Each structure stands twice: as structure tokens, then as C-alpha cells.
Amino acid sequence: MPQITVEGCRFNYRFDGPEGAPLVVFSNSLSSNLSMWDPQVAAFREEFRILRYDRRGHGGTEVTPAPYSIEQLGRDTAGLLAALDVQDAAFCGLSLGGMVGMWLGTNTPQRLRKLVLCNTAAYMGPKSLWDGRIQSANEAGMESLWESTAARWFTPAFRERDPAAVEAVRQGFVSTPPTGYAGCCAAIRDMDQRESIAAINLPTMVIMGEHDPSTPPEAGGHIVGKIRGAVPVVLPAAHLSNVEAAGEFNVALREFLLTA
């Protein structure tokens, strides 16, 4: 896959779909890589131009020293879009990707036309939770965090119904460099966008998982209440709604993207 250096970091990215089609940028969750959007690429690649990327410290992107901040991750993405001459794009981010999306919508909205914030939160405490995950990753490795993470990311019924999909996500999770994971954990730990997102003035859809314990519907409801005109969607899924409820997710996303 092609790579480009932005903000002092070498980024891995990928385009799919026809040139000249409406552009959608997908941004990953913590401890995943761009393959987490495979269910969306399969559904959208015929009618949309798709840009995916691995964030700093994840996937095929360079690992830089931790900690990171939401501003740093947001500037990474803004710099990547500028370097690739991406304009008039819809941005769809899940979890940490949604947090980056909120930062972009607040601080650098000029390249975006629509914003989709999925299974995310404007604030996600307590800080001790993130300090504990950082310690576990650094001392015991990513595998030590998988079972507790899987229980948050997928419902028990989905884990039983589609173990292949869960295993694909697990592979991305355990291959995440601990330093990159720790750096992004620190960014979430120190983030508070609860008030700043009121400045967002883009058409926005907020997707929530009915069974999401990480960023429950109340967290999405706060975002909906702050961003004028934001459209709420609740799906029958836990945290990775784009995987667990891919069909419903894709229907809602397509309808929003095609609405004038």
C-alpha cells in the first residue's frame, strides 16, 4: 500500500473505488487497522471513492513515541487529507476515529461536507481506566487485553454467530504495537470535547450501538444534543457496529451520504 509522510510520521493509506466518485474517508477505532472497514468497502466501492488510513502507531503506519493527543491525531488526519488533495469529503470515524472526526469538524471543517460519528464519545473517563490499559499493554502485551476488549466490542450472540469476523478483528488488535496503543489511550484519556463540539456546523449523523458498553447510547446522545441538526441512529450491536450490524450500518450510511 502507498505511504506518505505527514506531521513527521509515515502513514499507510489506501484508496478504493472509482476516481471522480463522491469521496468517503473512513477512520479506525483504537487498536485496529484499516481492514476494519472491509464490510463497508465491499458495499460502497462501486459508487464511492474510499480513503482508509492507519493512524499513528497502528497497522502499517509508523510508530512514534507515546503519548499522543487528540489534537495531534486530528492534525495527522488533516495533514493527510491536505497532502492527498482530498476536498469535499464525507468523514466516517468509529470510536477513536469518531473522536478525531469531532476534532476535525470543530477545528478544520473546510475539507469536509458531512460527518459520521460512530460508537464514540466526546469524553471517556475515568483516567485511571486508561492508565491501567496502558500499563497492561506495556507490561503484558496486547493479547492480555483481548478478551475484555472483545466482550465490549461484540455481543455474545455475535461472537458465537460469526467467529471468523471476530477473529479478523482480533488479528488486527493483537498486532497493534503496544507503544501505538498506549499513545492513543493517552489521547483518549486526556480528551474533553464535550463543549467544543457545539461549534460543528456540518451535516452530522451519530451512530450508536444499543448494546455498546464502551460508548453507550447516552454518550452518543450527548453529541446529538450538542451538534445542531445531528441525526441519531441506534443499531442492534455492541461497540463495533460497522462489523456486527454491517447491513444496517451500511443502509444508514448510504442514505445519509446520498441525502442532499
ZADORO-49615 format. One record per residue: chain; z negated, y negated, x negated of N, C-alpha, C, CB in turn. Coordinates in pm, whole numbers, always signed. Glycine has a CB too. Example, Ala and Ser with C-alpha at 12.3 -4.5 7.8 and 13.67 -1.06 7.14 Angstrom:
// ZADORO-49615
REC   c     n_up   n_north   n_east    ca_up   ca_north   ca_east     c_up   c_north   c_east    cb_up   cb_north   cb_east
REC   A     -780      +569    -1319     -780       +450     -1230     -780      +330    -1320     -905       +447     -1131
REC   A     -708      +225    -1285     -714       +106     -1367     -787        -3    -1290     -572        +60     -1408
***
This chain:
// ZADORO-49615
REC   c     n_up   n_north   n_east    ca_up   ca_north   ca_east     c_up   c_north   c_east    cb_up   cb_north   cb_east
REC   A       +0      +119      -84       +0         +0        +0       +0      -125      -88     -123         +0       +96
REC   A      +59      -235      -39      +62       -357      -119      -78      -416     -137     +153       -459       -56
REC   A      -94      -493     -243     -220       -561      -270     -190      -704     -310     -301       -489      -381
REC   A     -288      -792     -287     -275       -933      -319     -412      -987     -356     -213      -1013      -200
REC   A     -418     -1080     -450     -546      -1136      -494     -573     -1266     -419     -546      -1160      -646
REC   A     -688     -1270     -353     -732      -1385      -275     -880     -1407     -303     -705      -1365      -122
REC   A     -920     -1531     -321    -1062      -1563      -342    -1122     -1479     -454    -1140      -1542      -212
REC   A    -1044     -1455     -558    -1093      -1381      -674    -1111     -1232     -652    -1221      -1437      -716
REC   A    -1051     -1178     -545    -1066      -1036      -512     -929      -979     -478    -1165      -1015      -393
REC   A     -902      -857     -522     -775       -790      -496     -784      -713     -364     -737       -695      -613
REC   A     -702      -752     -266     -711       -697      -131     -599      -597     -104     -707       -809       -28
REC   A     -636      -491      -35     -544       -390       +14     -506      -425     +158     -606       -247        +5
REC   A     -377      -426     +190     -337       -460      +325     -211      -381     +363     -311       -612      +338
REC   A     -179      -385     +491      -63       -310      +538       -5      -376     +663     -100       -164      +568
REC   A     +127      -389     +666     +198       -431      +786     +262      -309     +852     +306       -538      +752
REC   A     +261      -308     +985     +335       -210     +1064     +406      -284    +1176     +240        -98     +1121
REC   A     +510      -222    +1229     +580       -281     +1342     +692      -373    +1299     +485       -356     +1429
REC   A     +777      -411    +1394     +898       -488     +1362     +868      -632    +1321     +991       -488     +1480
REC   A     +939      -679    +1219     +929       -819     +1180     +980      -906    +1294    +1010       -846     +1050
REC   A     +912     -1018    +1315     +951      -1109     +1422     +881     -1082    +1553    +1097      -1102     +1443
REC   A     +815      -965    +1568     +739       -936     +1690     +609     -1014    +1688     +712       -783     +1704
REC   A     +544     -1033    +1804     +415      -1102     +1806     +316     -1033    +1712     +358      -1104     +1950
REC   A     +242     -1113    +1635     +157      -1060     +1528      +13     -1043    +1574     +163      -1151     +1407
REC   A      -45      -928    +1541     -186       -900     +1567     -252      -860    +1436     -204       -787     +1675
REC   A     -364      -923    +1404     -443       -889     +1285     -564      -808    +1330     -486      -1017     +1207
REC   A     -585      -691    +1270     -700       -607     +1302     -798      -609    +1185     -655       -462     +1333
REC   A     -926      -627    +1215    -1030       -636     +1112    -1139      -533    +1138    -1091       -779     +1108
REC   A    -1174      -457    +1034    -1256       -336     +1046    -1405      -365    +1064    -1236       -250      +925
REC   A    -1474      -260    +1102    -1620       -260     +1104    -1674      -244     +962    -1673       -148     +1195
REC   A    -1803      -261     +948    -1874       -225      +825    -1849       -78     +794    -2026       -254      +839
REC   A    -1834       -47     +665    -1823        +91      +615    -1709      +170     +680    -1952       +163      +637
REC   A    -1595      +102     +695    -1474       +171      +741    -1357      +113     +663    -1453       +155      +896
REC   A    -1240      +173     +680    -1120       +117      +618    -1016       +95     +726    -1066       +210      +506
REC   A     -900       +46     +686     -801         +6      +785     -751      +120     +873     -685        -56      +717
REC   A     -777      +246     +833     -734       +359      +916     -811      +368    +1047     -750       +488      +839
REC   A     -923      +295    +1061     -998       +300     +1187     -915      +247    +1304    -1128       +220     +1174
REC   A     -809      +173    +1272     -723       +117     +1377     -601      +205    +1406     -677        -21     +1339
REC   A     -598      +326    +1355     -483       +413     +1380     -452      +431    +1529     -508       +549     +1317
REC   A     -555      +445    +1617     -522       +460     +1760     -451      +338    +1817     -648       +486     +1839
REC   A     -475      +222    +1761     -409       +101     +1810     -269       +87    +1749     -494        -24     +1778
REC   A     -256      +122    +1623     -123       +115     +1560      -26      +207    +1634     -131       +155     +1409
REC   A      -70      +327    +1665      +17       +422     +1736      +62      +366    +1871      -54       +555     +1756
REC   A      -26      +290    +1936       +5       +239     +2070      +83      +109    +2068     -121       +219     +2147
REC   A      +73       +30    +1961     +127       -106     +1962     +241      -130    +1865      +18       -201     +1932
REC   A     +269       -38    +1776     +362        -67     +1667     +505       -89    +1712     +358        +44     +1567
REC   A     +542       -44    +1831     +679        -64     +1878     +703      -205    +1929     +711        +36     +1987
REC   A     +597      -273    +1976     +617       -404     +2038     +546      -518    +1967     +571       -400     +2179
REC   A     +461      -486    +1868     +387       -588     +1795     +402      -567    +1645     +240       -586     +1835
REC   A     +394      -675    +1571     +379       -671     +1426     +230      -664    +1398     +446       -796     +1356
REC   A     +185      -568    +1319      +43       -542     +1298       +7      -562    +1151       +6       -399     +1344
REC   A      -98      -638    +1128     -153       -654      +993     -294      -597     +992     -152       -803      +949
REC   A     -316      -501     +902     -451       -448      +877     -487      -472     +731     -459       -295      +912
REC   A     -617      -482     +703     -660       -501      +565     -798      -439     +546     -662       -652      +527
REC   A     -828      -403     +421     -963       -358      +386    -1040      -479     +334     -959       -243      +278
REC   A    -1159      -500     +389    -1235       -616      +345    -1292      -594     +205    -1347       -647      +444
REC   A    -1344      -698     +148    -1407       -693       +15    -1507      -576       +7    -1478       -828       -15
REC   A    -1490      -495      -98    -1584       -385      -121    -1559      -261      -39    -1719       -432       -96
REC   A    -1448      -255      +34    -1420       -144      +124    -1279       -89     +101    -1437       -188      +271
REC   A    -1261       +40     +130    -1129       +101      +125    -1063       +81      -10    -1041        +45      +234
REC   A     -939       +34       -6     -864        +12      -129     -878      -126     -187     -722        +40      -104
REC   A     -966      -208     -130     -988       -344      -180    -1092      -342     -291    -1032       -439       -66
REC   A    -1081      -437     -380    -1170       -444      -496    -1316      -459     -454    -1130       -561      -585
REC   A    -1404      -396     -530    -1548       -410      -511    -1598      -520     -604    -1623       -274      -538
REC   A    -1650      -625     -547    -1708       -734      -626    -1860      -729     -613    -1653       -872      -581
REC   A    -1933      -792     -704    -2080       -782      -700    -2139      -833     -568    -2140       -861      -816
REC   A    -2237      -760     -517    -2310       -800      -397    -2416      -903     -436    -2376       -675      -327
REC   A    -2466      -979     -336    -2438       -975      -192    -2320     -1063     -154    -2561      -1018      -114
REC   A    -2273     -1043      -28    -2168      -1127       +29    -2229     -1208     +143    -2047      -1040       +79
REC   A    -2149     -1298     +198    -2192      -1376      +315    -2080     -1375     +419    -2228      -1523      +275
REC   A    -2112     -1407     +543    -2010      -1416      +647    -1909     -1523     +612    -2073      -1444      +784
REC   A    -1954     -1635     +556    -1860      -1738      +514    -1764     -1684     +409    -1934      -1861      +460
REC   A    -1815     -1610     +312    -1729      -1554      +208    -1627     -1458     +268    -1813      -1483      +101
REC   A    -1672     -1370     +357    -1581      -1274      +420    -1479     -1346     +508    -1660      -1172      +502
REC   A    -1524     -1453     +574    -1431      -1532      +655    -1327     -1602     +570    -1507      -1633      +737
REC   A    -1370     -1658     +457    -1275      -1725      +367    -1179     -1623     +306    -1350      -1801      +257
REC   A    -1227     -1503     +281    -1137      -1397      +234    -1022     -1377     +333    -1215      -1265      +216
REC   A    -1058     -1363     +459     -956      -1336      +561     -865     -1456     +581    -1023      -1299      +694
REC   A     -922     -1576     +585     -839      -1695      +599     -744     -1708     +481     -928      -1821      +610
REC   A     -792     -1678     +360     -708      -1685      +242     -597     -1581     +244     -791      -1668      +118
REC   A     -630     -1461     +294     -529      -1355      +304     -419     -1396     +402     -594      -1223      +349
REC   A     -458     -1450     +516     -358      -1493      +615     -269     -1603     +557     -427      -1543      +744
REC   A     -330     -1697     +485     -252      -1804      +425     -156     -1749     +319     -345      -1910      +362
REC   A     -205     -1658     +235     -122      -1603      +128       -5     -1523     +183     -207      -1515       +36
REC   A      -24     -1461     +299      +83      -1382      +361     +163     -1463     +461      +24      -1260      +429
REC   A     +134     -1593     +469     +202      -1685      +559     +194     -1637     +704     +348      -1702      +518
REC   A      +76     -1590     +742      +52      -1546      +879      +13     -1667     +963      -58      -1436      +884
REC   A      +89     -1691    +1069      +60      -1800     +1160      +76     -1752    +1303     +152      -1921     +1132
REC   A       +6     -1819    +1393      +17      -1789     +1536      -12     -1642    +1565     +157      -1826     +1587
REC   A     -120     -1592    +1506     -156      -1451     +1522     -272     -1434    +1620     -194      -1390     +1387
REC   A     -273     -1322    +1688     -394      -1280     +1759     -481     -1204    +1659     -359      -1191     +1885
REC   A     -611     -1226    +1666     -705      -1160     +1575     -797     -1071    +1656     -786      -1265     +1492
REC   A     -806      -943    +1616     -892       -846     +1684     -986      -785    +1582     -808       -735     +1755
REC   A    -1116      -813    +1594    -1214       -760     +1500    -1324      -686    +1572    -1272       -871     +1415
REC   A    -1367      -576    +1512    -1474       -495     +1572    -1597      -496    +1482    -1426       -350     +1595
REC   A    -1713      -518    +1541    -1841       -519     +1471    -1839      -627    +1363    -1872       -380     +1409
REC   A    -1847      -592    +1235    -1838       -693     +1130    -1705      -768    +1137    -1855       -628      +993
REC   A    -1598      -698    +1175    -1470       -766     +1194    -1478      -873    +1302    -1363       -666     +1230
REC   A    -1555      -848    +1406    -1575       -949     +1510    -1657     -1066    +1461    -1641       -887     +1630
REC   A    -1754     -1039    +1374    -1833      -1147     +1316    -1746     -1239    +1231    -1948      -1090     +1231
REC   A    -1655     -1177    +1154    -1557      -1255     +1078    -1467     -1333    +1174    -1472      -1163      +986
REC   A    -1427     -1269    +1284    -1345      -1337     +1383    -1413     -1460    +1441    -1309      -1243     +1495
REC   A    -1542     -1450    +1468    -1616      -1567     +1517    -1615     -1679    +1414    -1760      -1528     +1553
REC   A    -1633     -1644    +1287    -1632      -1746     +1181    -1494     -1812    +1176    -1668      -1683     +1044
REC   A    -1388     -1733    +1182    -1252      -1788     +1180    -1228     -1879    +1300    -1147      -1676     +1177
REC   A    -1268     -1833    +1417    -1248      -1913     +1538    -1322     -2044    +1535    -1289      -1835     +1658
REC   A    -1435     -2046    +1466    -1516      -2168     +1456    -1465     -2261    +1347    -1661      -2132     +1430
REC   A    -1425     -2204    +1233    -1401      -2285     +1113    -1254     -2302    +1075    -1471      -2224      +999
REC   A    -1171     -2203    +1101    -1029      -2212     +1061     -940     -2154    +1171    -1004      -2138      +926
REC   A     -939     -2216    +1289     -866      -2157     +1401     -717     -2186    +1401     -923      -2207     +1529
REC   A     -668     -2264    +1306     -531      -2315     +1316     -423     -2208    +1305     -509      -2416     +1211
REC   A     -452     -2094    +1244     -352      -1987     +1233     -361     -1887    +1348     -368      -1916     +1101
REC   A     -458     -1904    +1437     -481      -1806     +1543     -440     -1861    +1678     -628      -1764     +1546
REC   A     -394     -1771    +1764     -362      -1810     +1901     -454     -1744    +2002     -218      -1776     +1933
REC   A     -510     -1627    +1965     -604      -1557     +2052     -707     -1485    +1967     -529      -1457     +2146
REC   A     -821     -1457    +2028     -932      -1394     +1957     -988     -1280    +2042    -1044      -1499     +1923
REC   A    -1000     -1163    +1981    -1059      -1047     +2050    -1179     -1001    +1968     -955       -930     +2068
REC   A    -1296     -1009    +2027    -1422       -978     +1960    -1479      -851    +2021    -1524      -1097     +1971
REC   A    -1486      -744    +1944    -1519       -612     +1998    -1652      -562    +1941    -1407       -511     +1968
REC   A    -1739      -515    +2029    -1862       -448     +1986    -1927      -525    +1871    -1833       -302     +1944
REC   A    -1960      -649    +1897    -2010       -735     +1792    -2124      -821    +1843    -1899       -822     +1737
REC   A    -2180      -900    +1753    -2293       -986     +1787    -2289     -1110    +1700    -2429       -911     +1769
REC   A    -2342     -1220    +1751    -2348      -1344     +1674    -2470     -1347    +1581    -2352      -1464     +1768
REC   A    -2565     -1260    +1610    -2685      -1247     +1526    -2731     -1103    +1540    -2799      -1348     +1568
REC   A    -2777     -1043    +1430    -2809       -900     +1435    -2929      -869    +1345    -2687       -815     +1392
REC   A    -3047      -897    +1393    -3168       -867     +1317    -3223      -731    +1356    -3274       -976     +1339
REC   A    -3343      -696    +1299    -3420       -775     +1203    -3368      -758    +1061    -3567       -736     +1209
REC   A    -3405      -851     +973    -3357       -844      +836    -3406      -719     +765    -3401       -968      +760
REC   A    -3523      -670     +802    -3578       -551      +737    -3489      -430     +759    -3719       -523      +787
REC   A    -3422      -424     +874    -3331       -313      +903    -3219      -308     +798    -3272       -325     +1045
REC   A    -3161      -424     +768    -3051       -430      +673    -3099      -407     +531    -2980       -562      +683
REC   A    -3218      -455     +499    -3274       -427      +367    -3294      -277     +347    -3408       -502      +347
REC   A    -3338      -209     +453    -3357        -64      +445    -3226       +10     +425    -3426        -13      +570
REC   A    -3120       -34     +493    -2990        +32      +477    -2933        +6     +338    -2892        -17      +585
REC   A    -2952      -113     +287    -2908       -144      +151    -2978       -54      +51    -2934       -292      +117
REC   A    -3107       -38      +67    -3183        +46       -24    -3137      +191      -16    -3333        +38        +7
REC   A    -3116      +241     +105    -3072       +380      +121    -2936      +403      +57    -3066       +417      +270
REC   A    -2843      +310      +78    -2710       +326       +19    -2715      +326     -132    -2617       +215       +68
REC   A    -2794      +236     -188    -2801       +223      -334    -2875      +340     -399    -2869        +94      -371
REC   A    -2974      +394     -329    -3057       +498      -390    -3012      +639     -354    -3200       +479      -348
REC   A    -2963      +659     -232    -2930       +794      -186    -2782      +814     -154    -3012       +828       -64
REC   A    -2704      +707     -155    -2561       +720      -129    -2526      +710      +19    -2512       +850      -184
REC   A    -2400      +696      +46    -2354       +673      +183    -2373      +794     +273    -2208       +634      +182
REC   A    -2363      +914     +218    -2380      +1034      +301    -2516     +1035     +369    -2364      +1160      +215
REC   A    -2617      +979     +303    -2753       +979      +359    -2762      +895     +487    -2853       +926      +256
REC   A    -2667      +807     +510    -2669       +717      +625    -2580      +764     +740    -2628       +579      +583
REC   A    -2502      +870     +717    -2400       +904      +815    -2456      +950     +948    -2313      +1010      +760
REC   A    -2550     +1041     +951    -2594      +1097     +1079    -2652      +990    +1171    -2698      +1206     +1056
REC   A    -2733      +902    +1117    -2790       +796     +1200    -2681      +699    +1245    -2900       +719     +1123
REC   A    -2584      +676    +1160    -2473       +589     +1196    -2386      +652    +1305    -2387       +556     +1073
REC   A    -2354      +780    +1290    -2272       +848     +1389    -2336      +845    +1527    -2247       +993     +1346
REC   A    -2469      +853    +1530    -2539       +851     +1658    -2527      +715    +1726    -2687       +885     +1637
REC   A    -2506      +610    +1648    -2486       +477     +1706    -2340      +452    +1739    -2537       +369     +1610
REC   A    -2251      +507    +1660    -2109       +478     +1675    -2042      +555    +1787    -2038       +506     +1546
REC   A    -2093      +675    +1818    -2029       +760     +1919    -2134      +819    +2011    -1947       +872     +1852
REC   A    -2098      +837    +2137    -2187       +908     +2229    -2188     +1057    +2193    -2142       +887     +2376
REC   A    -2296     +1129    +2229    -2299      +1274     +2204    -2181     +1346    +2269    -2429      +1333     +2256
REC   A    -2141     +1302    +2387    -2030      +1368     +2456    -1900     +1355    +2376    -2011      +1310     +2597
REC   A    -1876     +1237    +2317    -1753      +1220     +2240    -1759     +1300    +2111    -1729      +1072     +2210
REC   A    -1874     +1305    +2047    -1886      +1381     +1922    -1855     +1528    +1947    -2027      +1366     +1861
REC   A    -1891     +1576    +2063    -1862      +1716     +2097    -1715     +1733    +2139    -1955      +1765     +2209
REC   A    -1663     +1633    +2208    -1528      +1644     +2264    -1418     +1628    +2160    -1509      +1541     +2372
REC   A    -1441     +1540    +2061    -1334      +1511     +1966    -1388     +1507    +1823    -1265      +1376     +2001
REC   A    -1430     +1622    +1770    -1487      +1623     +1635    -1388     +1580    +1527    -1538      +1761     +1603
REC   A    -1259     +1598    +1550    -1160      +1557     +1450    -1159     +1405    +1433    -1019      +1607     +1489
REC   A    -1168     +1333    +1543    -1172      +1187     +1536    -1299     +1139    +1465    -1164      +1125     +1677
REC   A    -1410     +1205    +1496    -1537      +1169     +1432    -1531     +1198    +1282    -1655      +1248     +1496
REC   A    -1472     +1310    +1245    -1462      +1345     +1103    -1374     +1246    +1028    -1405      +1487     +1088
REC   A    -1268     +1199    +1090    -1183      +1099     +1025    -1262      +972     +995    -1061      +1066     +1113
REC   A    -1346      +932    +1088    -1430       +814     +1066    -1533      +842     +958    -1500       +771     +1197
REC   A    -1589      +963     +960    -1689       +999      +858    -1630      +990     +718    -1744      +1141      +882
REC   A    -1508     +1034     +703    -1445      +1030      +571    -1436      +886     +520    -1305      +1093      +576
REC   A    -1400      +794     +607    -1395       +655      +567    -1532      +600     +534    -1333       +572      +675
REC   A    -1631      +643     +611    -1768       +596      +590    -1823      +640     +455    -1859       +646      +703
REC   A    -1817      +769     +427    -1880       +819      +305    -1805      +778     +179    -1892       +970      +311
REC   A    -1678      +738     +195    -1602       +694       +78    -1619      +544      +50    -1455       +725       +98
REC   A    -1693      +475     +136    -1718       +332      +113    -1809      +315       -8    -1782       +267      +239
REC   A    -1773      +232     -104    -1859       +211      -221    -1994      +151     -178    -1789       +117      -322
REC   A    -2105      +207     -226    -2236       +153      -188    -2251        +3     -214    -2344       +226      -261
REC   A    -2192       -46     -322    -2203       -190      -351    -2133      -272     -245    -2144       -222      -489
REC   A    -2015      -227     -201    -1944       -298       -96    -2019      -294      +35    -1806       -240       -78
REC   A    -2075      -178      +66    -2156       -163      +187    -2278      -255     +182    -2200        -17      +205
REC   A    -2348      -253      +69    -2468       -336       +55    -2433      -484      +64    -2537       -308       -78
REC   A    -2321      -523       +3    -2281       -663        +9    -2256      -709     +151    -2158       -685       -73
REC   A    -2189      -625     +231    -2160       -660      +370    -2284      -651     +458    -2050       -571      +425
REC   A    -2374      -557     +428    -2502       -553      +500    -2577      -685     +483    -2589       -435      +450
REC   A    -2575      -738     +362    -2642       -865      +337    -2577      -978     +417    -2639       -898      +187
REC   A    -2444      -973     +429    -2374      -1076      +508    -2419     -1072     +653    -2222      -1056      +500
REC   A    -2431      -953     +710    -2478       -940      +849    -2624      -982     +859    -2461       -795      +900
REC   A    -2703      -939     +764    -2848       -971      +763    -2871     -1122     +769    -2915       -914      +637
REC   A    -2792     -1197     +696    -2816      -1341      +681    -2736     -1426     +778    -2784      -1383      +541
REC   A    -2661     -1364     +867    -2574      -1436      +960    -2649     -1484    +1083    -2458      -1347     +1002
REC   A    -2616     -1604    +1128    -2660      -1652     +1259    -2553     -1745    +1314    -2799      -1724     +1250
REC   A    -2470     -1694    +1403    -2361      -1773     +1463    -2387     -1799    +1611    -2227      -1701     +1444
REC   A    -2512     -1784    +1653    -2542      -1792     +1797    -2506     -1927    +1858    -2688      -1765     +1819
REC   A    -2522     -2033    +1784    -2490      -2166     +1838    -2352     -2214    +1794    -2596      -2265     +1794
REC   A    -2312     -2184    +1672    -2187      -2238     +1619    -2064     -2192    +1696    -2172      -2200     +1474
REC   A    -2070     -2071    +1757    -1952      -2019     +1827    -1917     -2098    +1952    -1974      -1875     +1864
REC   A    -2006     -2186    +1997    -1974      -2271     +2112    -1857     -2363    +2083    -2096      -2353     +2153
REC   A    -1824     -2381    +1954    -1712      -2468     +1916    -1577     -2397    +1927    -1732      -2519     +1775
REC   A    -1576     -2266    +1948    -1449      -2193     +1956    -1370     -2237    +2077    -1475      -2040     +1961
REC   A    -1244     -2270    +2055    -1157      -2317     +2162    -1025     -2239    +2161    -1130      -2470     +2148
REC   A    -1037     -2108    +2156     -922      -2019     +2161     -938     -1925    +2279     -908      -1939     +2028
REC   A     -829     -1881    +2341     -841      -1775     +2442     -910     -1654    +2378     -700      -1735     +2499
REC   A    -1019     -1609    +2439    -1105      -1507     +2376    -1137     -1397    +2477    -1235      -1571     +2323
REC   A    -1128     -1273    +2429    -1175      -1158     +2505    -1288     -1092    +2426    -1059      -1057     +2534
REC   A    -1393     -1054    +2497    -1508       -990     +2434    -1520      -848    +2490    -1640      -1071     +2458
REC   A    -1498      -748    +2405    -1506       -608     +2446    -1643      -552    +2408    -1393       -524     +2381
REC   A    -1709      -488    +2503    -1841       -431     +2482    -1840      -282    +2515    -1947       -504     +2568
REC   A    -1928      -208    +2452    -1944        -67     +2483    -2065       -47    +2574    -1959        +17     +2355
REC   A    -2042       +18    +2685    -2150        +41     +2782    -2268      +114    +2718    -2099       +121     +2901
REC   A    -2240      +202    +2621    -2344       +284     +2559    -2366      +247    +2412    -2307       +432     +2569
REC   A    -2337      +124    +2376    -2345        +79     +2237    -2488       +36    +2204    -2246        -37     +2211
REC   A    -2560      +111    +2118    -2696        +70     +2083    -2700       -32    +1969    -2776       +191     +2044
REC   A    -2591       -46    +1896    -2589       -139     +1782    -2568      -283    +1827    -2480        -98     +1684
REC   A    -2464      -303    +1905    -2436       -435     +1963    -2422      -416    +2113    -2305       -501     +1900
REC   A    -2534      -407    +2184    -2531       -373     +2326    -2463      -482    +2409    -2671       -349     +2376
REC   A    -2434      -451    +2536    -2367       -549     +2621    -2437      -685    +2627    -2355       -495     +2759
REC   A    -2568      -689    +2608    -2637       -819     +2609    -2589      -907    +2495    -2788       -799     +2600
REC   A    -2561      -845    +2379    -2511       -921     +2264    -2372      -978    +2294    -2506       -833     +2137
REC   A    -2287      -897    +2354    -2157       -947     +2395    -2168     -1052    +2503    -2070       -833     +2443
REC   A    -2265     -1035    +2593    -2286      -1132     +2699    -2323     -1269    +2645    -2392      -1085     +2793
REC   A    -2400     -1271    +2536    -2434      -1400     +2474    -2306     -1469    +2426    -2533      -1380     +2356
REC   A    -2216     -1393    +2363    -2091      -1450     +2313    -2008     -1504    +2428    -2011      -1345     +2234
REC   A    -1997     -1426    +2536    -1922      -1469     +2654    -1978     -1600    +2708    -1925      -1360     +2762
REC   A    -2112     -1611    +2709    -2175      -1730     +2762    -2155     -1854    +2676    -2320      -1706     +2779
REC   A    -2127     -1834    +2547    -2114      -1947     +2455    -1970     -1996    +2442    -2166      -1908     +2320
REC   A    -1871     -1905    +2454    -1732      -1942     +2432    -1667     -1970    +2567    -1655      -1830     +2354
REC   A    -1625     -2092    +2588    -1570      -2132     +2716    -1449     -2047    +2753    -1531      -2280     +2713
REC   A    -1455     -1988    +2872    -1343      -1911     +2924    -1331     -1770    +2870    -1219      -1982     +2895
REC   A    -1427     -1725    +2790    -1419      -1591     +2733    -1418     -1485    +2843    -1537      -1566     +2637
REC   A    -1334     -1382    +2824    -1316      -1276     +2923    -1395     -1153    +2879    -1164      -1240     +2940
REC   A    -1491     -1105    +2960    -1567       -986     +2922    -1500      -857    +2969    -1708       -993     +2979
REC   A    -1508      -754    +2884    -1460       -620     +2919    -1564      -520    +2872    -1319       -591     +2856
REC   A    -1609      -432    +2959    -1706       -329     +2923    -1638      -193    +2934    -1833       -336     +3014
REC   A    -1644      -115    +2824    -1578        +15     +2819    -1680      +127    +2812    -1483        +22     +2697
REC   A    -1643      +249    +2857    -1735       +363     +2855    -1741      +424    +2716    -1692       +469     +2957
REC   A    -1812      +359    +2624    -1813       +403     +2485    -1940      +351    +2418    -1687       +353     +2410
REC   A    -1963      +404    +2297    -2069       +351     +2212    -2007      +243    +2122    -2138       +465     +2126
REC   A    -2039      +242    +1991    -2005       +127     +1909    -1855      +119    +1873    -2085       +131     +1783
REC   A    -1794      +230    +1837    -1651       +227     +1802    -1568      +251    +1927    -1618       +334     +1693
REC   A    -1564      +150    +2012    -1495       +166     +2140    -1345      +184    +2122    -1521        +45     +2229
REC   A    -1288      +133    +2013    -1145       +148     +1992    -1105      +293    +1962    -1100        +59     +1878
REC   A    -1204      +373    +1921    -1181       +516     +1895    -1224      +599    +2015    -1257       +561     +1768
REC   A    -1344      +577    +2062    -1399       +661     +2169    -1329      +637    +2303    -1548       +634     +2185
REC   A    -1295      +513    +2331    -1227       +481     +2457    -1092      +418    +2425    -1314       +384     +2546
REC   A    -1016      +482    +2338     -892       +423     +2287     -795      +387    +2399     -824       +518     +2190
REC   A     -782      +473    +2498     -688       +446     +2606     -724      +320    +2683     -684       +563     +2701
REC   A     -849      +310    +2725     -894       +192     +2799     -891       +67    +2711    -1035       +214     +2854
REC   A     -929       +84    +2585     -926        -27     +2490     -785       -83    +2477     -978        +19     +2352
REC   A     -689        +7    +2460     -550        -37     +2442     -493      -105    +2565     -463        +82     +2405
REC   A     -530       -56    +2682     -484       -119     +2806     -537      -262    +2815     -529        -37     +2928
REC   A     -668      -279    +2791     -728       -413     +2800     -669      -506    +2694     -880       -404     +2783
REC   A     -651      -454    +2573     -598       -538     +2465     -454      -580    +2494     -605       -464     +2332
REC   A     -371      -487    +2537     -231       -520     +2565     -222      -626    +2675     -152       -394     +2605
REC   A     -297      -608    +2782     -294       -705     +2892     -334      -844    +2842     -388       -660     +3006
REC   A     -437      -851    +2759     -482       -980     +2708     -378     -1043    +2615     -615       -965     +2635
REC   A     -320      -961    +2529     -222      -1013     +2433      -96     -1064    +2502     -184       -906     +2332
REC   A      -59     -1000    +2612      +66      -1038     +2680      +47     -1147    +2786     +127       -915     +2746
REC   A      -78     -1185    +2812     -105      -1292     +2906      -76     -1427    +2841     -249      -1286     +2956
REC   A       -3     -1509    +2910      +33      -1641     +2853      -92     -1728    +2837     +137      -1713     +2944
***
